[in-house]
Amino acid sequence: MTETNAAKKNAIAAVEAARDDLVEVSLDIHSHPELALKEERAAKTIADSLESSGFIVERGAFDLDTAFRARWGKGPVTIAYLCEYDALPEIGHACGHNLIATAGMGGALGLKAAVSPDAVTLLVLGTPAEEDIGGKQLMLDRGAFEGVDVAMMAHPAPFDIAAPPMYGVEEVHVTYHGQAAHASVAPETGVNALDGLVTAYQAIAQLRQHIRRDSRIHGIITYGGSATNVIPDRAEAKFGVRSLQPAYLRDLKARVERCFQAGADASGATVEINWNGVTYEPLNSNDPLAEAYRTNAEAVGRKFLEIEVSSTGSTDMGNVSWALPSIHPTFGIGAIAINHTSDFTAASATDAAHDSMIQVAQALAMTGVDLIQNPALLEQAKAAFQKTRRA
């Protein structure tokens, strides 16, 4: 136990020593928001920093230009810290991915300072395109997590939650095709594609009254015509369908498709329904790892929400969590702001947010120490993972 405590003190000190560099990287990413698969500056900035800290860095890893893999050590236990760094259109880092990236970096730096390179194979994986496309699933498909024993990351949010429920989600793009006509001279000759889409939109709005509380449906109309005096011959929309239960997600997708078809049948338009093909799975938090993280986070001053939370988002970390033992805790950033809002963008660059990020990085590093110094924890994590896989 004395050896573990000493290693944890070294981890805490190393993260604190890296504070200025971590904050600088965070602010740079925050002030230069980049969208999915276009995160050239962020990926380079993080990779450069890790390289200067003694990691061997592979850039453009797994045939993704903005992914990277940084490696240190050659030990028998392989631990991966994950970094996200893509932003949202128009509102930038409204999900705080600048803090995710630096919490992952800090966790790795802390663990590197605390254990021998003979004890761990330490990876930092740069995972692009979380907000769109699902970069982690692409990386899973391309072997990024082969041989990894444990994957860890942490996500800013209004509150600290060690094992947050996260919805599975799949997105769909729909296009209605009709017949253009002059809206005044000969409207009877047109087929209004927008009418088809609006009918479907209203049908989905009604469907929302009759779905399970652990599910969500939401969407936007992205195109509805070009002129008020022309019957729209094309209309387009994007929707997301979410559920905590994979089987119910499949059922809900089928019900939403019927709403789309109802709009086509009612308007006389035709409809193309294109699911994006990448399902973000519900998060399968590993309980032994989550509990170890919580204990370590509390030791450095984090306070966890004690009430049950049922309304959350989604993450492609869910896909990773069904492939190997994983955690994706959330952490508060000193402001009661909701993710994906401009208020959260502003909060993600504050001193309070960076103070939280440092503590979380320390907790992630200490959890890595536990995995190295206490082999029983790794066995418990693997056993819990196998149990959920069989469930």
TIKOL-789019 format. One record per residue (C-alpha): residue number from 1; residue in one letter; x, y, z. Coordinates in nm, 2 decimals. Layout:
! TIKOL-789019
> n;res;X;Y;Z
> NUM;A;X;Y;Z
...
//
This chain:
! TIKOL-789019
> n;res;X;Y;Z
> 1;M;0.00;0.00;0.00
> 2;T;0.29;0.23;0.08
> 3;E;0.43;0.18;-0.27
> 4;T;0.09;0.26;-0.42
> 5;N;0.05;0.57;-0.22
> 6;A;0.39;0.69;-0.32
> 7;A;0.32;0.63;-0.68
> 8;K;-0.01;0.82;-0.65
> 9;K;0.17;1.11;-0.50
> 10;N;0.41;1.11;-0.79
> 11;A;0.12;1.10;-1.03
> 12;I;-0.05;1.40;-0.86
> 13;A;0.27;1.60;-0.86
> 14;A;0.34;1.53;-1.23
> 15;V;0.00;1.64;-1.34
> 16;E;0.03;1.96;-1.13
> 17;A;0.38;2.02;-1.28
> 18;A;0.23;2.00;-1.63
> 19;R;-0.06;2.23;-1.54
> 20;D;0.07;2.53;-1.75
> 21;D;0.13;2.32;-2.06
> 22;L;-0.20;2.14;-2.03
> 23;V;-0.39;2.47;-1.99
> 24;E;-0.21;2.62;-2.29
> 25;V;-0.30;2.32;-2.50
> 26;S;-0.66;2.34;-2.38
> 27;L;-0.69;2.71;-2.46
> 28;D;-0.53;2.66;-2.80
> 29;I;-0.78;2.39;-2.90
> 30;H;-1.07;2.59;-2.76
> 31;S;-0.98;2.90;-2.95
> 32;H;-0.93;2.71;-3.28
> 33;P;-1.24;2.49;-3.30
> 34;E;-1.23;2.23;-3.58
> 35;L;-1.50;2.00;-3.70
> 36;A;-1.50;1.62;-3.73
> 37;L;-1.20;1.48;-3.93
> 38;K;-1.07;1.83;-3.98
> 39;E;-0.89;1.86;-3.64
> 40;E;-0.55;1.92;-3.79
> 41;R;-0.43;2.18;-3.55
> 42;A;-0.56;2.01;-3.24
> 43;A;-0.42;1.67;-3.33
> 44;K;-0.08;1.82;-3.41
> 45;T;-0.08;2.03;-3.09
> 46;I;-0.15;1.73;-2.87
> 47;A;0.09;1.50;-3.05
> 48;D;0.37;1.76;-3.04
> 49;S;0.32;1.80;-2.66
> 50;L;0.32;1.42;-2.60
> 51;E;0.63;1.38;-2.82
> 52;S;0.82;1.64;-2.62
> 53;S;0.72;1.45;-2.31
> 54;G;0.89;1.13;-2.42
> 55;F;0.61;0.95;-2.60
> 56;I;0.67;0.78;-2.94
> 57;V;0.39;0.93;-3.16
> 58;E;0.23;0.78;-3.47
> 59;R;0.04;1.06;-3.65
> 60;G;-0.24;0.99;-3.90
> 61;A;-0.29;0.66;-3.72
> 62;F;-0.53;0.40;-3.85
> 63;D;-0.57;0.57;-4.18
> 64;L;-0.73;0.87;-4.02
> 65;D;-0.55;1.20;-4.08
> 66;T;-0.64;1.35;-3.75
> 67;A;-0.60;1.04;-3.53
> 68;F;-0.28;0.96;-3.34
> 69;R;-0.13;0.69;-3.12
> 70;A;0.13;0.79;-2.86
> 71;R;0.32;0.51;-2.68
> 72;W;0.55;0.48;-2.37
> 73;G;0.67;0.17;-2.19
> 74;K;0.67;-0.20;-2.27
> 75;G;0.49;-0.35;-1.97
> 76;P;0.24;-0.64;-1.96
> 77;V;-0.06;-0.42;-1.88
> 78;T;-0.18;-0.19;-2.16
> 79;I;-0.37;0.12;-2.05
> 80;A;-0.51;0.37;-2.30
> 81;Y;-0.61;0.73;-2.22
> 82;L;-0.84;0.87;-2.49
> 83;C;-0.85;1.23;-2.62
> 84;E;-1.13;1.40;-2.81
> 85;Y;-1.08;1.73;-2.97
> 86;D;-1.35;1.80;-3.24
> 87;A;-1.59;2.09;-3.20
> 88;L;-1.95;2.17;-3.30
> 89;P;-2.06;2.38;-3.59
> 90;E;-2.11;2.75;-3.50
> 91;I;-2.08;2.71;-3.12
> 92;G;-1.73;2.57;-3.11
> 93;H;-1.62;2.37;-2.80
> 94;A;-1.96;2.36;-2.65
> 95;C;-1.90;2.00;-2.53
> 96;G;-1.56;2.09;-2.38
> 97;H;-1.35;1.85;-2.59
> 98;N;-1.05;2.08;-2.52
> 99;L;-1.08;1.96;-2.16
> 100;I;-1.13;1.59;-2.26
> 101;A;-0.81;1.61;-2.46
> 102;T;-0.60;1.76;-2.18
> 103;A;-0.75;1.54;-1.91
> 104;G;-0.64;1.24;-2.11
> 105;M;-0.30;1.39;-2.17
> 106;G;-0.26;1.48;-1.80
> 107;G;-0.37;1.13;-1.69
> 108;A;-0.11;0.97;-1.92
> 109;L;0.17;1.21;-1.80
> 110;G;0.08;1.14;-1.44
> 111;L;0.09;0.76;-1.48
> 112;K;0.42;0.79;-1.68
> 113;A;0.58;0.97;-1.38
> 114;A;0.45;0.72;-1.13
> 115;V;0.54;0.37;-1.26
> 116;S;0.82;0.19;-1.44
> 117;P;0.81;0.16;-1.82
> 118;D;0.85;-0.22;-1.75
> 119;A;0.52;-0.22;-1.57
> 120;V;0.29;-0.06;-1.83
> 121;T;0.24;-0.01;-2.20
> 122;L;0.09;0.34;-2.19
> 123;L;-0.11;0.46;-2.48
> 124;V;-0.27;0.80;-2.56
> 125;L;-0.51;0.77;-2.85
> 126;G;-0.63;1.07;-3.03
> 127;T;-0.98;0.99;-3.14
> 128;P;-1.13;1.24;-3.39
> 129;A;-1.49;1.29;-3.50
> 130;E;-1.69;1.21;-3.18
> 131;E;-1.95;1.47;-3.25
> 132;D;-2.01;1.33;-3.60
> 133;I;-1.92;1.01;-3.78
> 134;G;-1.81;0.82;-3.48
> 135;G;-1.43;0.82;-3.50
> 136;K;-1.38;0.56;-3.22
> 137;Q;-1.58;0.30;-3.41
> 138;L;-1.36;0.36;-3.72
> 139;M;-1.06;0.31;-3.49
> 140;L;-1.21;0.00;-3.34
> 141;D;-1.27;-0.14;-3.69
> 142;R;-0.91;-0.07;-3.78
> 143;G;-0.75;-0.24;-3.48
> 144;A;-0.67;0.06;-3.25
> 145;F;-0.79;-0.12;-2.94
> 146;E;-0.64;-0.46;-3.00
> 147;G;-0.44;-0.57;-2.70
> 148;V;-0.56;-0.28;-2.48
> 149;D;-0.66;-0.40;-2.14
> 150;V;-0.84;-0.08;-2.02
> 151;A;-0.96;0.24;-2.18
> 152;M;-1.03;0.56;-1.99
> 153;M;-1.14;0.91;-2.06
> 154;A;-1.35;1.18;-1.88
> 155;H;-1.60;1.43;-2.01
> 156;P;-1.70;1.77;-1.88
> 157;A;-2.06;1.82;-1.79
> 158;P;-2.26;2.01;-1.53
> 159;F;-2.18;1.75;-1.26
> 160;D;-1.94;1.47;-1.16
> 161;I;-2.09;1.12;-1.22
> 162;A;-1.86;0.82;-1.21
> 163;A;-2.07;0.59;-1.43
> 164;P;-2.32;0.81;-1.63
> 165;P;-2.59;0.65;-1.83
> 166;M;-2.53;0.74;-2.20
> 167;Y;-2.79;0.67;-2.47
> 168;G;-2.72;0.47;-2.78
> 169;V;-2.80;0.68;-3.08
> 170;E;-2.82;0.65;-3.46
> 171;E;-2.87;0.94;-3.70
> 172;V;-3.07;0.94;-4.02
> 173;H;-3.09;1.17;-4.32
> 174;V;-3.41;1.19;-4.51
> 175;T;-3.48;1.34;-4.85
> 176;Y;-3.83;1.39;-5.00
> 177;H;-3.87;1.43;-5.37
> 178;G;-4.17;1.60;-5.53
> 179;Q;-4.27;1.80;-5.83
> 180;A;-4.19;2.17;-5.87
> 181;A;-4.47;2.40;-5.98
> 182;H;-4.56;2.77;-5.97
> 183;A;-4.72;2.81;-5.63
> 184;S;-4.98;3.06;-5.77
> 185;V;-5.03;2.98;-6.13
> 186;A;-5.05;2.60;-6.12
> 187;P;-5.01;2.46;-5.76
> 188;E;-5.23;2.16;-5.85
> 189;T;-4.96;2.03;-6.08
> 190;G;-4.70;2.02;-5.80
> 191;V;-4.61;1.76;-5.54
> 192;N;-4.49;1.94;-5.23
> 193;A;-4.18;1.76;-5.09
> 194;L;-4.19;2.00;-4.79
> 195;D;-4.54;1.89;-4.70
> 196;G;-4.42;1.53;-4.69
> 197;L;-4.14;1.62;-4.45
> 198;V;-4.36;1.84;-4.23
> 199;T;-4.62;1.57;-4.20
> 200;A;-4.35;1.32;-4.10
> 201;Y;-4.20;1.58;-3.85
> 202;Q;-4.55;1.62;-3.69
> 203;A;-4.60;1.24;-3.68
> 204;I;-4.26;1.20;-3.50
> 205;A;-4.36;1.48;-3.26
> 206;Q;-4.67;1.28;-3.17
> 207;L;-4.47;0.96;-3.14
> 208;R;-4.26;1.13;-2.87
> 209;Q;-4.56;1.11;-2.64
> 210;H;-4.56;0.74;-2.65
> 211;I;-4.20;0.63;-2.62
> 212;R;-4.01;0.50;-2.32
> 213;R;-3.86;0.76;-2.08
> 214;D;-3.51;0.62;-2.15
> 215;S;-3.54;0.72;-2.52
> 216;R;-3.52;1.04;-2.73
> 217;I;-3.61;1.15;-3.08
> 218;H;-3.50;1.49;-3.22
> 219;G;-3.43;1.64;-3.55
> 220;I;-3.40;1.95;-3.78
> 221;I;-3.52;2.04;-4.12
> 222;T;-3.21;2.13;-4.32
> 223;Y;-3.37;2.23;-4.65
> 224;G;-3.73;2.32;-4.74
> 225;G;-3.72;2.49;-5.07
> 226;S;-3.56;2.79;-5.25
> 227;A;-3.85;3.04;-5.31
> 228;T;-4.19;3.10;-5.16
> 229;N;-4.36;3.10;-5.50
> 230;V;-4.22;2.76;-5.60
> 231;I;-4.37;2.43;-5.48
> 232;P;-4.06;2.26;-5.32
> 233;D;-3.96;1.96;-5.52
> 234;R;-3.70;1.86;-5.25
> 235;A;-3.69;1.88;-4.87
> 236;E;-3.43;1.73;-4.63
> 237;A;-3.39;1.67;-4.26
> 238;K;-3.17;1.50;-4.01
> 239;F;-3.29;1.32;-3.70
> 240;G;-3.13;1.13;-3.41
> 241;V;-3.29;0.84;-3.24
> 242;R;-3.16;0.74;-2.89
> 243;S;-3.22;0.48;-2.63
> 244;L;-3.04;0.32;-2.33
> 245;Q;-3.15;-0.02;-2.46
> 246;P;-3.01;-0.15;-2.79
> 247;A;-3.32;-0.36;-2.87
> 248;Y;-3.55;-0.07;-2.81
> 249;L;-3.34;0.15;-3.03
> 250;R;-3.39;-0.09;-3.32
> 251;D;-3.77;-0.09;-3.25
> 252;L;-3.78;0.29;-3.23
> 253;K;-3.59;0.33;-3.56
> 254;A;-3.86;0.12;-3.73
> 255;R;-4.14;0.33;-3.59
> 256;V;-3.96;0.65;-3.70
> 257;E;-3.93;0.51;-4.05
> 258;R;-4.30;0.45;-4.06
> 259;C;-4.35;0.82;-3.98
> 260;F;-4.12;0.91;-4.27
> 261;Q;-4.32;0.69;-4.50
> 262;A;-4.65;0.83;-4.38
> 263;G;-4.53;1.18;-4.49
> 264;A;-4.45;1.04;-4.83
> 265;D;-4.79;0.86;-4.86
> 266;A;-4.98;1.17;-4.75
> 267;S;-4.81;1.41;-4.98
> 268;G;-4.75;1.20;-5.28
> 269;A;-4.38;1.26;-5.26
> 270;T;-4.12;0.99;-5.25
> 271;V;-3.87;0.96;-4.96
> 272;E;-3.51;0.84;-4.93
> 273;I;-3.42;0.72;-4.58
> 274;N;-3.05;0.69;-4.51
> 275;W;-2.93;0.59;-4.17
> 276;N;-2.57;0.69;-4.12
> 277;G;-2.46;0.33;-4.05
> 278;V;-2.27;0.40;-3.73
> 279;T;-2.46;0.33;-3.41
> 280;Y;-2.33;0.49;-3.09
> 281;E;-2.39;0.21;-2.84
> 282;P;-2.51;0.28;-2.49
> 283;L;-2.23;0.33;-2.25
> 284;N;-2.12;0.01;-2.07
> 285;S;-1.93;0.16;-1.77
> 286;N;-1.71;-0.09;-1.59
> 287;D;-1.81;-0.08;-1.23
> 288;P;-1.48;-0.17;-1.06
> 289;L;-1.29;0.09;-1.27
> 290;A;-1.56;0.35;-1.21
> 291;E;-1.55;0.29;-0.84
> 292;A;-1.17;0.31;-0.83
> 293;Y;-1.19;0.64;-1.03
> 294;R;-1.44;0.78;-0.80
> 295;T;-1.23;0.70;-0.49
> 296;N;-0.93;0.87;-0.65
> 297;A;-1.13;1.17;-0.77
> 298;E;-1.27;1.22;-0.42
> 299;A;-0.92;1.20;-0.28
> 300;V;-0.82;1.51;-0.49
> 301;G;-1.13;1.70;-0.41
> 302;R;-1.40;1.61;-0.66
> 303;K;-1.76;1.59;-0.53
> 304;F;-2.00;1.35;-0.70
> 305;L;-2.37;1.39;-0.77
> 306;E;-2.57;1.16;-0.54
> 307;I;-2.90;1.16;-0.72
> 308;E;-2.99;0.93;-1.02
> 309;V;-2.95;1.10;-1.36
> 310;S;-3.15;0.97;-1.65
> 311;S;-3.13;1.25;-1.91
> 312;T;-2.79;1.24;-2.07
> 313;G;-2.62;1.24;-2.42
> 314;S;-2.44;0.98;-2.63
> 315;T;-2.08;0.90;-2.71
> 316;D;-1.89;0.68;-2.94
> 317;M;-1.70;0.57;-2.63
> 318;G;-2.00;0.35;-2.58
> 319;N;-1.88;0.14;-2.87
> 320;V;-1.54;0.10;-2.70
> 321;S;-1.70;0.01;-2.38
> 322;W;-1.85;-0.31;-2.53
> 323;A;-1.51;-0.41;-2.67
> 324;L;-1.30;-0.38;-2.35
> 325;P;-1.33;-0.25;-1.99
> 326;S;-1.38;0.12;-2.01
> 327;I;-1.49;0.43;-1.81
> 328;H;-1.63;0.76;-1.93
> 329;P;-1.70;0.96;-1.61
> 330;T;-1.83;1.32;-1.63
> 331;F;-1.69;1.61;-1.43
> 332;G;-1.83;1.95;-1.35
> 333;I;-1.65;2.26;-1.46
> 334;G;-1.76;2.52;-1.21
> 335;A;-2.07;2.64;-1.39
> 336;I;-2.43;2.52;-1.42
> 337;A;-2.42;2.52;-1.80
> 338;I;-2.56;2.25;-2.03
> 339;N;-2.34;2.09;-2.30
> 340;H;-2.40;2.19;-2.66
> 341;T;-2.48;2.55;-2.56
> 342;S;-2.28;2.87;-2.60
> 343;D;-2.27;2.90;-2.22
> 344;F;-2.09;2.58;-2.20
> 345;T;-1.84;2.70;-2.47
> 346;A;-1.76;2.99;-2.25
> 347;A;-1.74;2.79;-1.94
> 348;S;-1.50;2.54;-2.10
> 349;A;-1.22;2.80;-2.11
> 350;T;-1.24;2.93;-1.75
> 351;D;-0.99;2.89;-1.47
> 352;A;-1.25;2.68;-1.28
> 353;A;-1.28;2.44;-1.58
> 354;H;-0.91;2.40;-1.59
> 355;D;-0.88;2.34;-1.22
> 356;S;-1.14;2.06;-1.26
> 357;M;-0.95;1.92;-1.56
> 358;I;-0.63;1.90;-1.35
> 359;Q;-0.80;1.71;-1.07
> 360;V;-0.97;1.47;-1.32
> 361;A;-0.63;1.41;-1.49
> 362;Q;-0.48;1.33;-1.15
> 363;A;-0.77;1.09;-1.07
> 364;L;-0.73;0.92;-1.41
> 365;A;-0.35;0.88;-1.35
> 366;M;-0.42;0.74;-1.00
> 367;T;-0.66;0.49;-1.14
> 368;G;-0.39;0.38;-1.37
> 369;V;-0.16;0.33;-1.07
> 370;D;-0.42;0.12;-0.91
> 371;L;-0.44;-0.11;-1.22
> 372;I;-0.06;-0.15;-1.22
> 373;Q;0.00;-0.19;-0.84
> 374;N;-0.31;-0.39;-0.77
> 375;P;-0.35;-0.68;-1.02
> 376;A;-0.68;-0.78;-0.85
> 377;L;-0.84;-0.46;-0.98
> 378;L;-0.76;-0.55;-1.34
> 379;E;-0.90;-0.90;-1.29
> 380;Q;-1.21;-0.76;-1.13
> 381;A;-1.25;-0.52;-1.42
> 382;K;-1.21;-0.80;-1.68
> 383;A;-1.46;-1.02;-1.49
> 384;A;-1.72;-0.74;-1.47
> 385;F;-1.67;-0.68;-1.84
> 386;Q;-1.72;-1.04;-1.93
> 387;K;-2.04;-1.05;-1.71
> 388;T;-2.19;-0.76;-1.90
> 389;R;-2.09;-0.91;-2.23
> 390;R;-2.29;-1.22;-2.15
> 391;A;-2.59;-1.03;-2.01
//
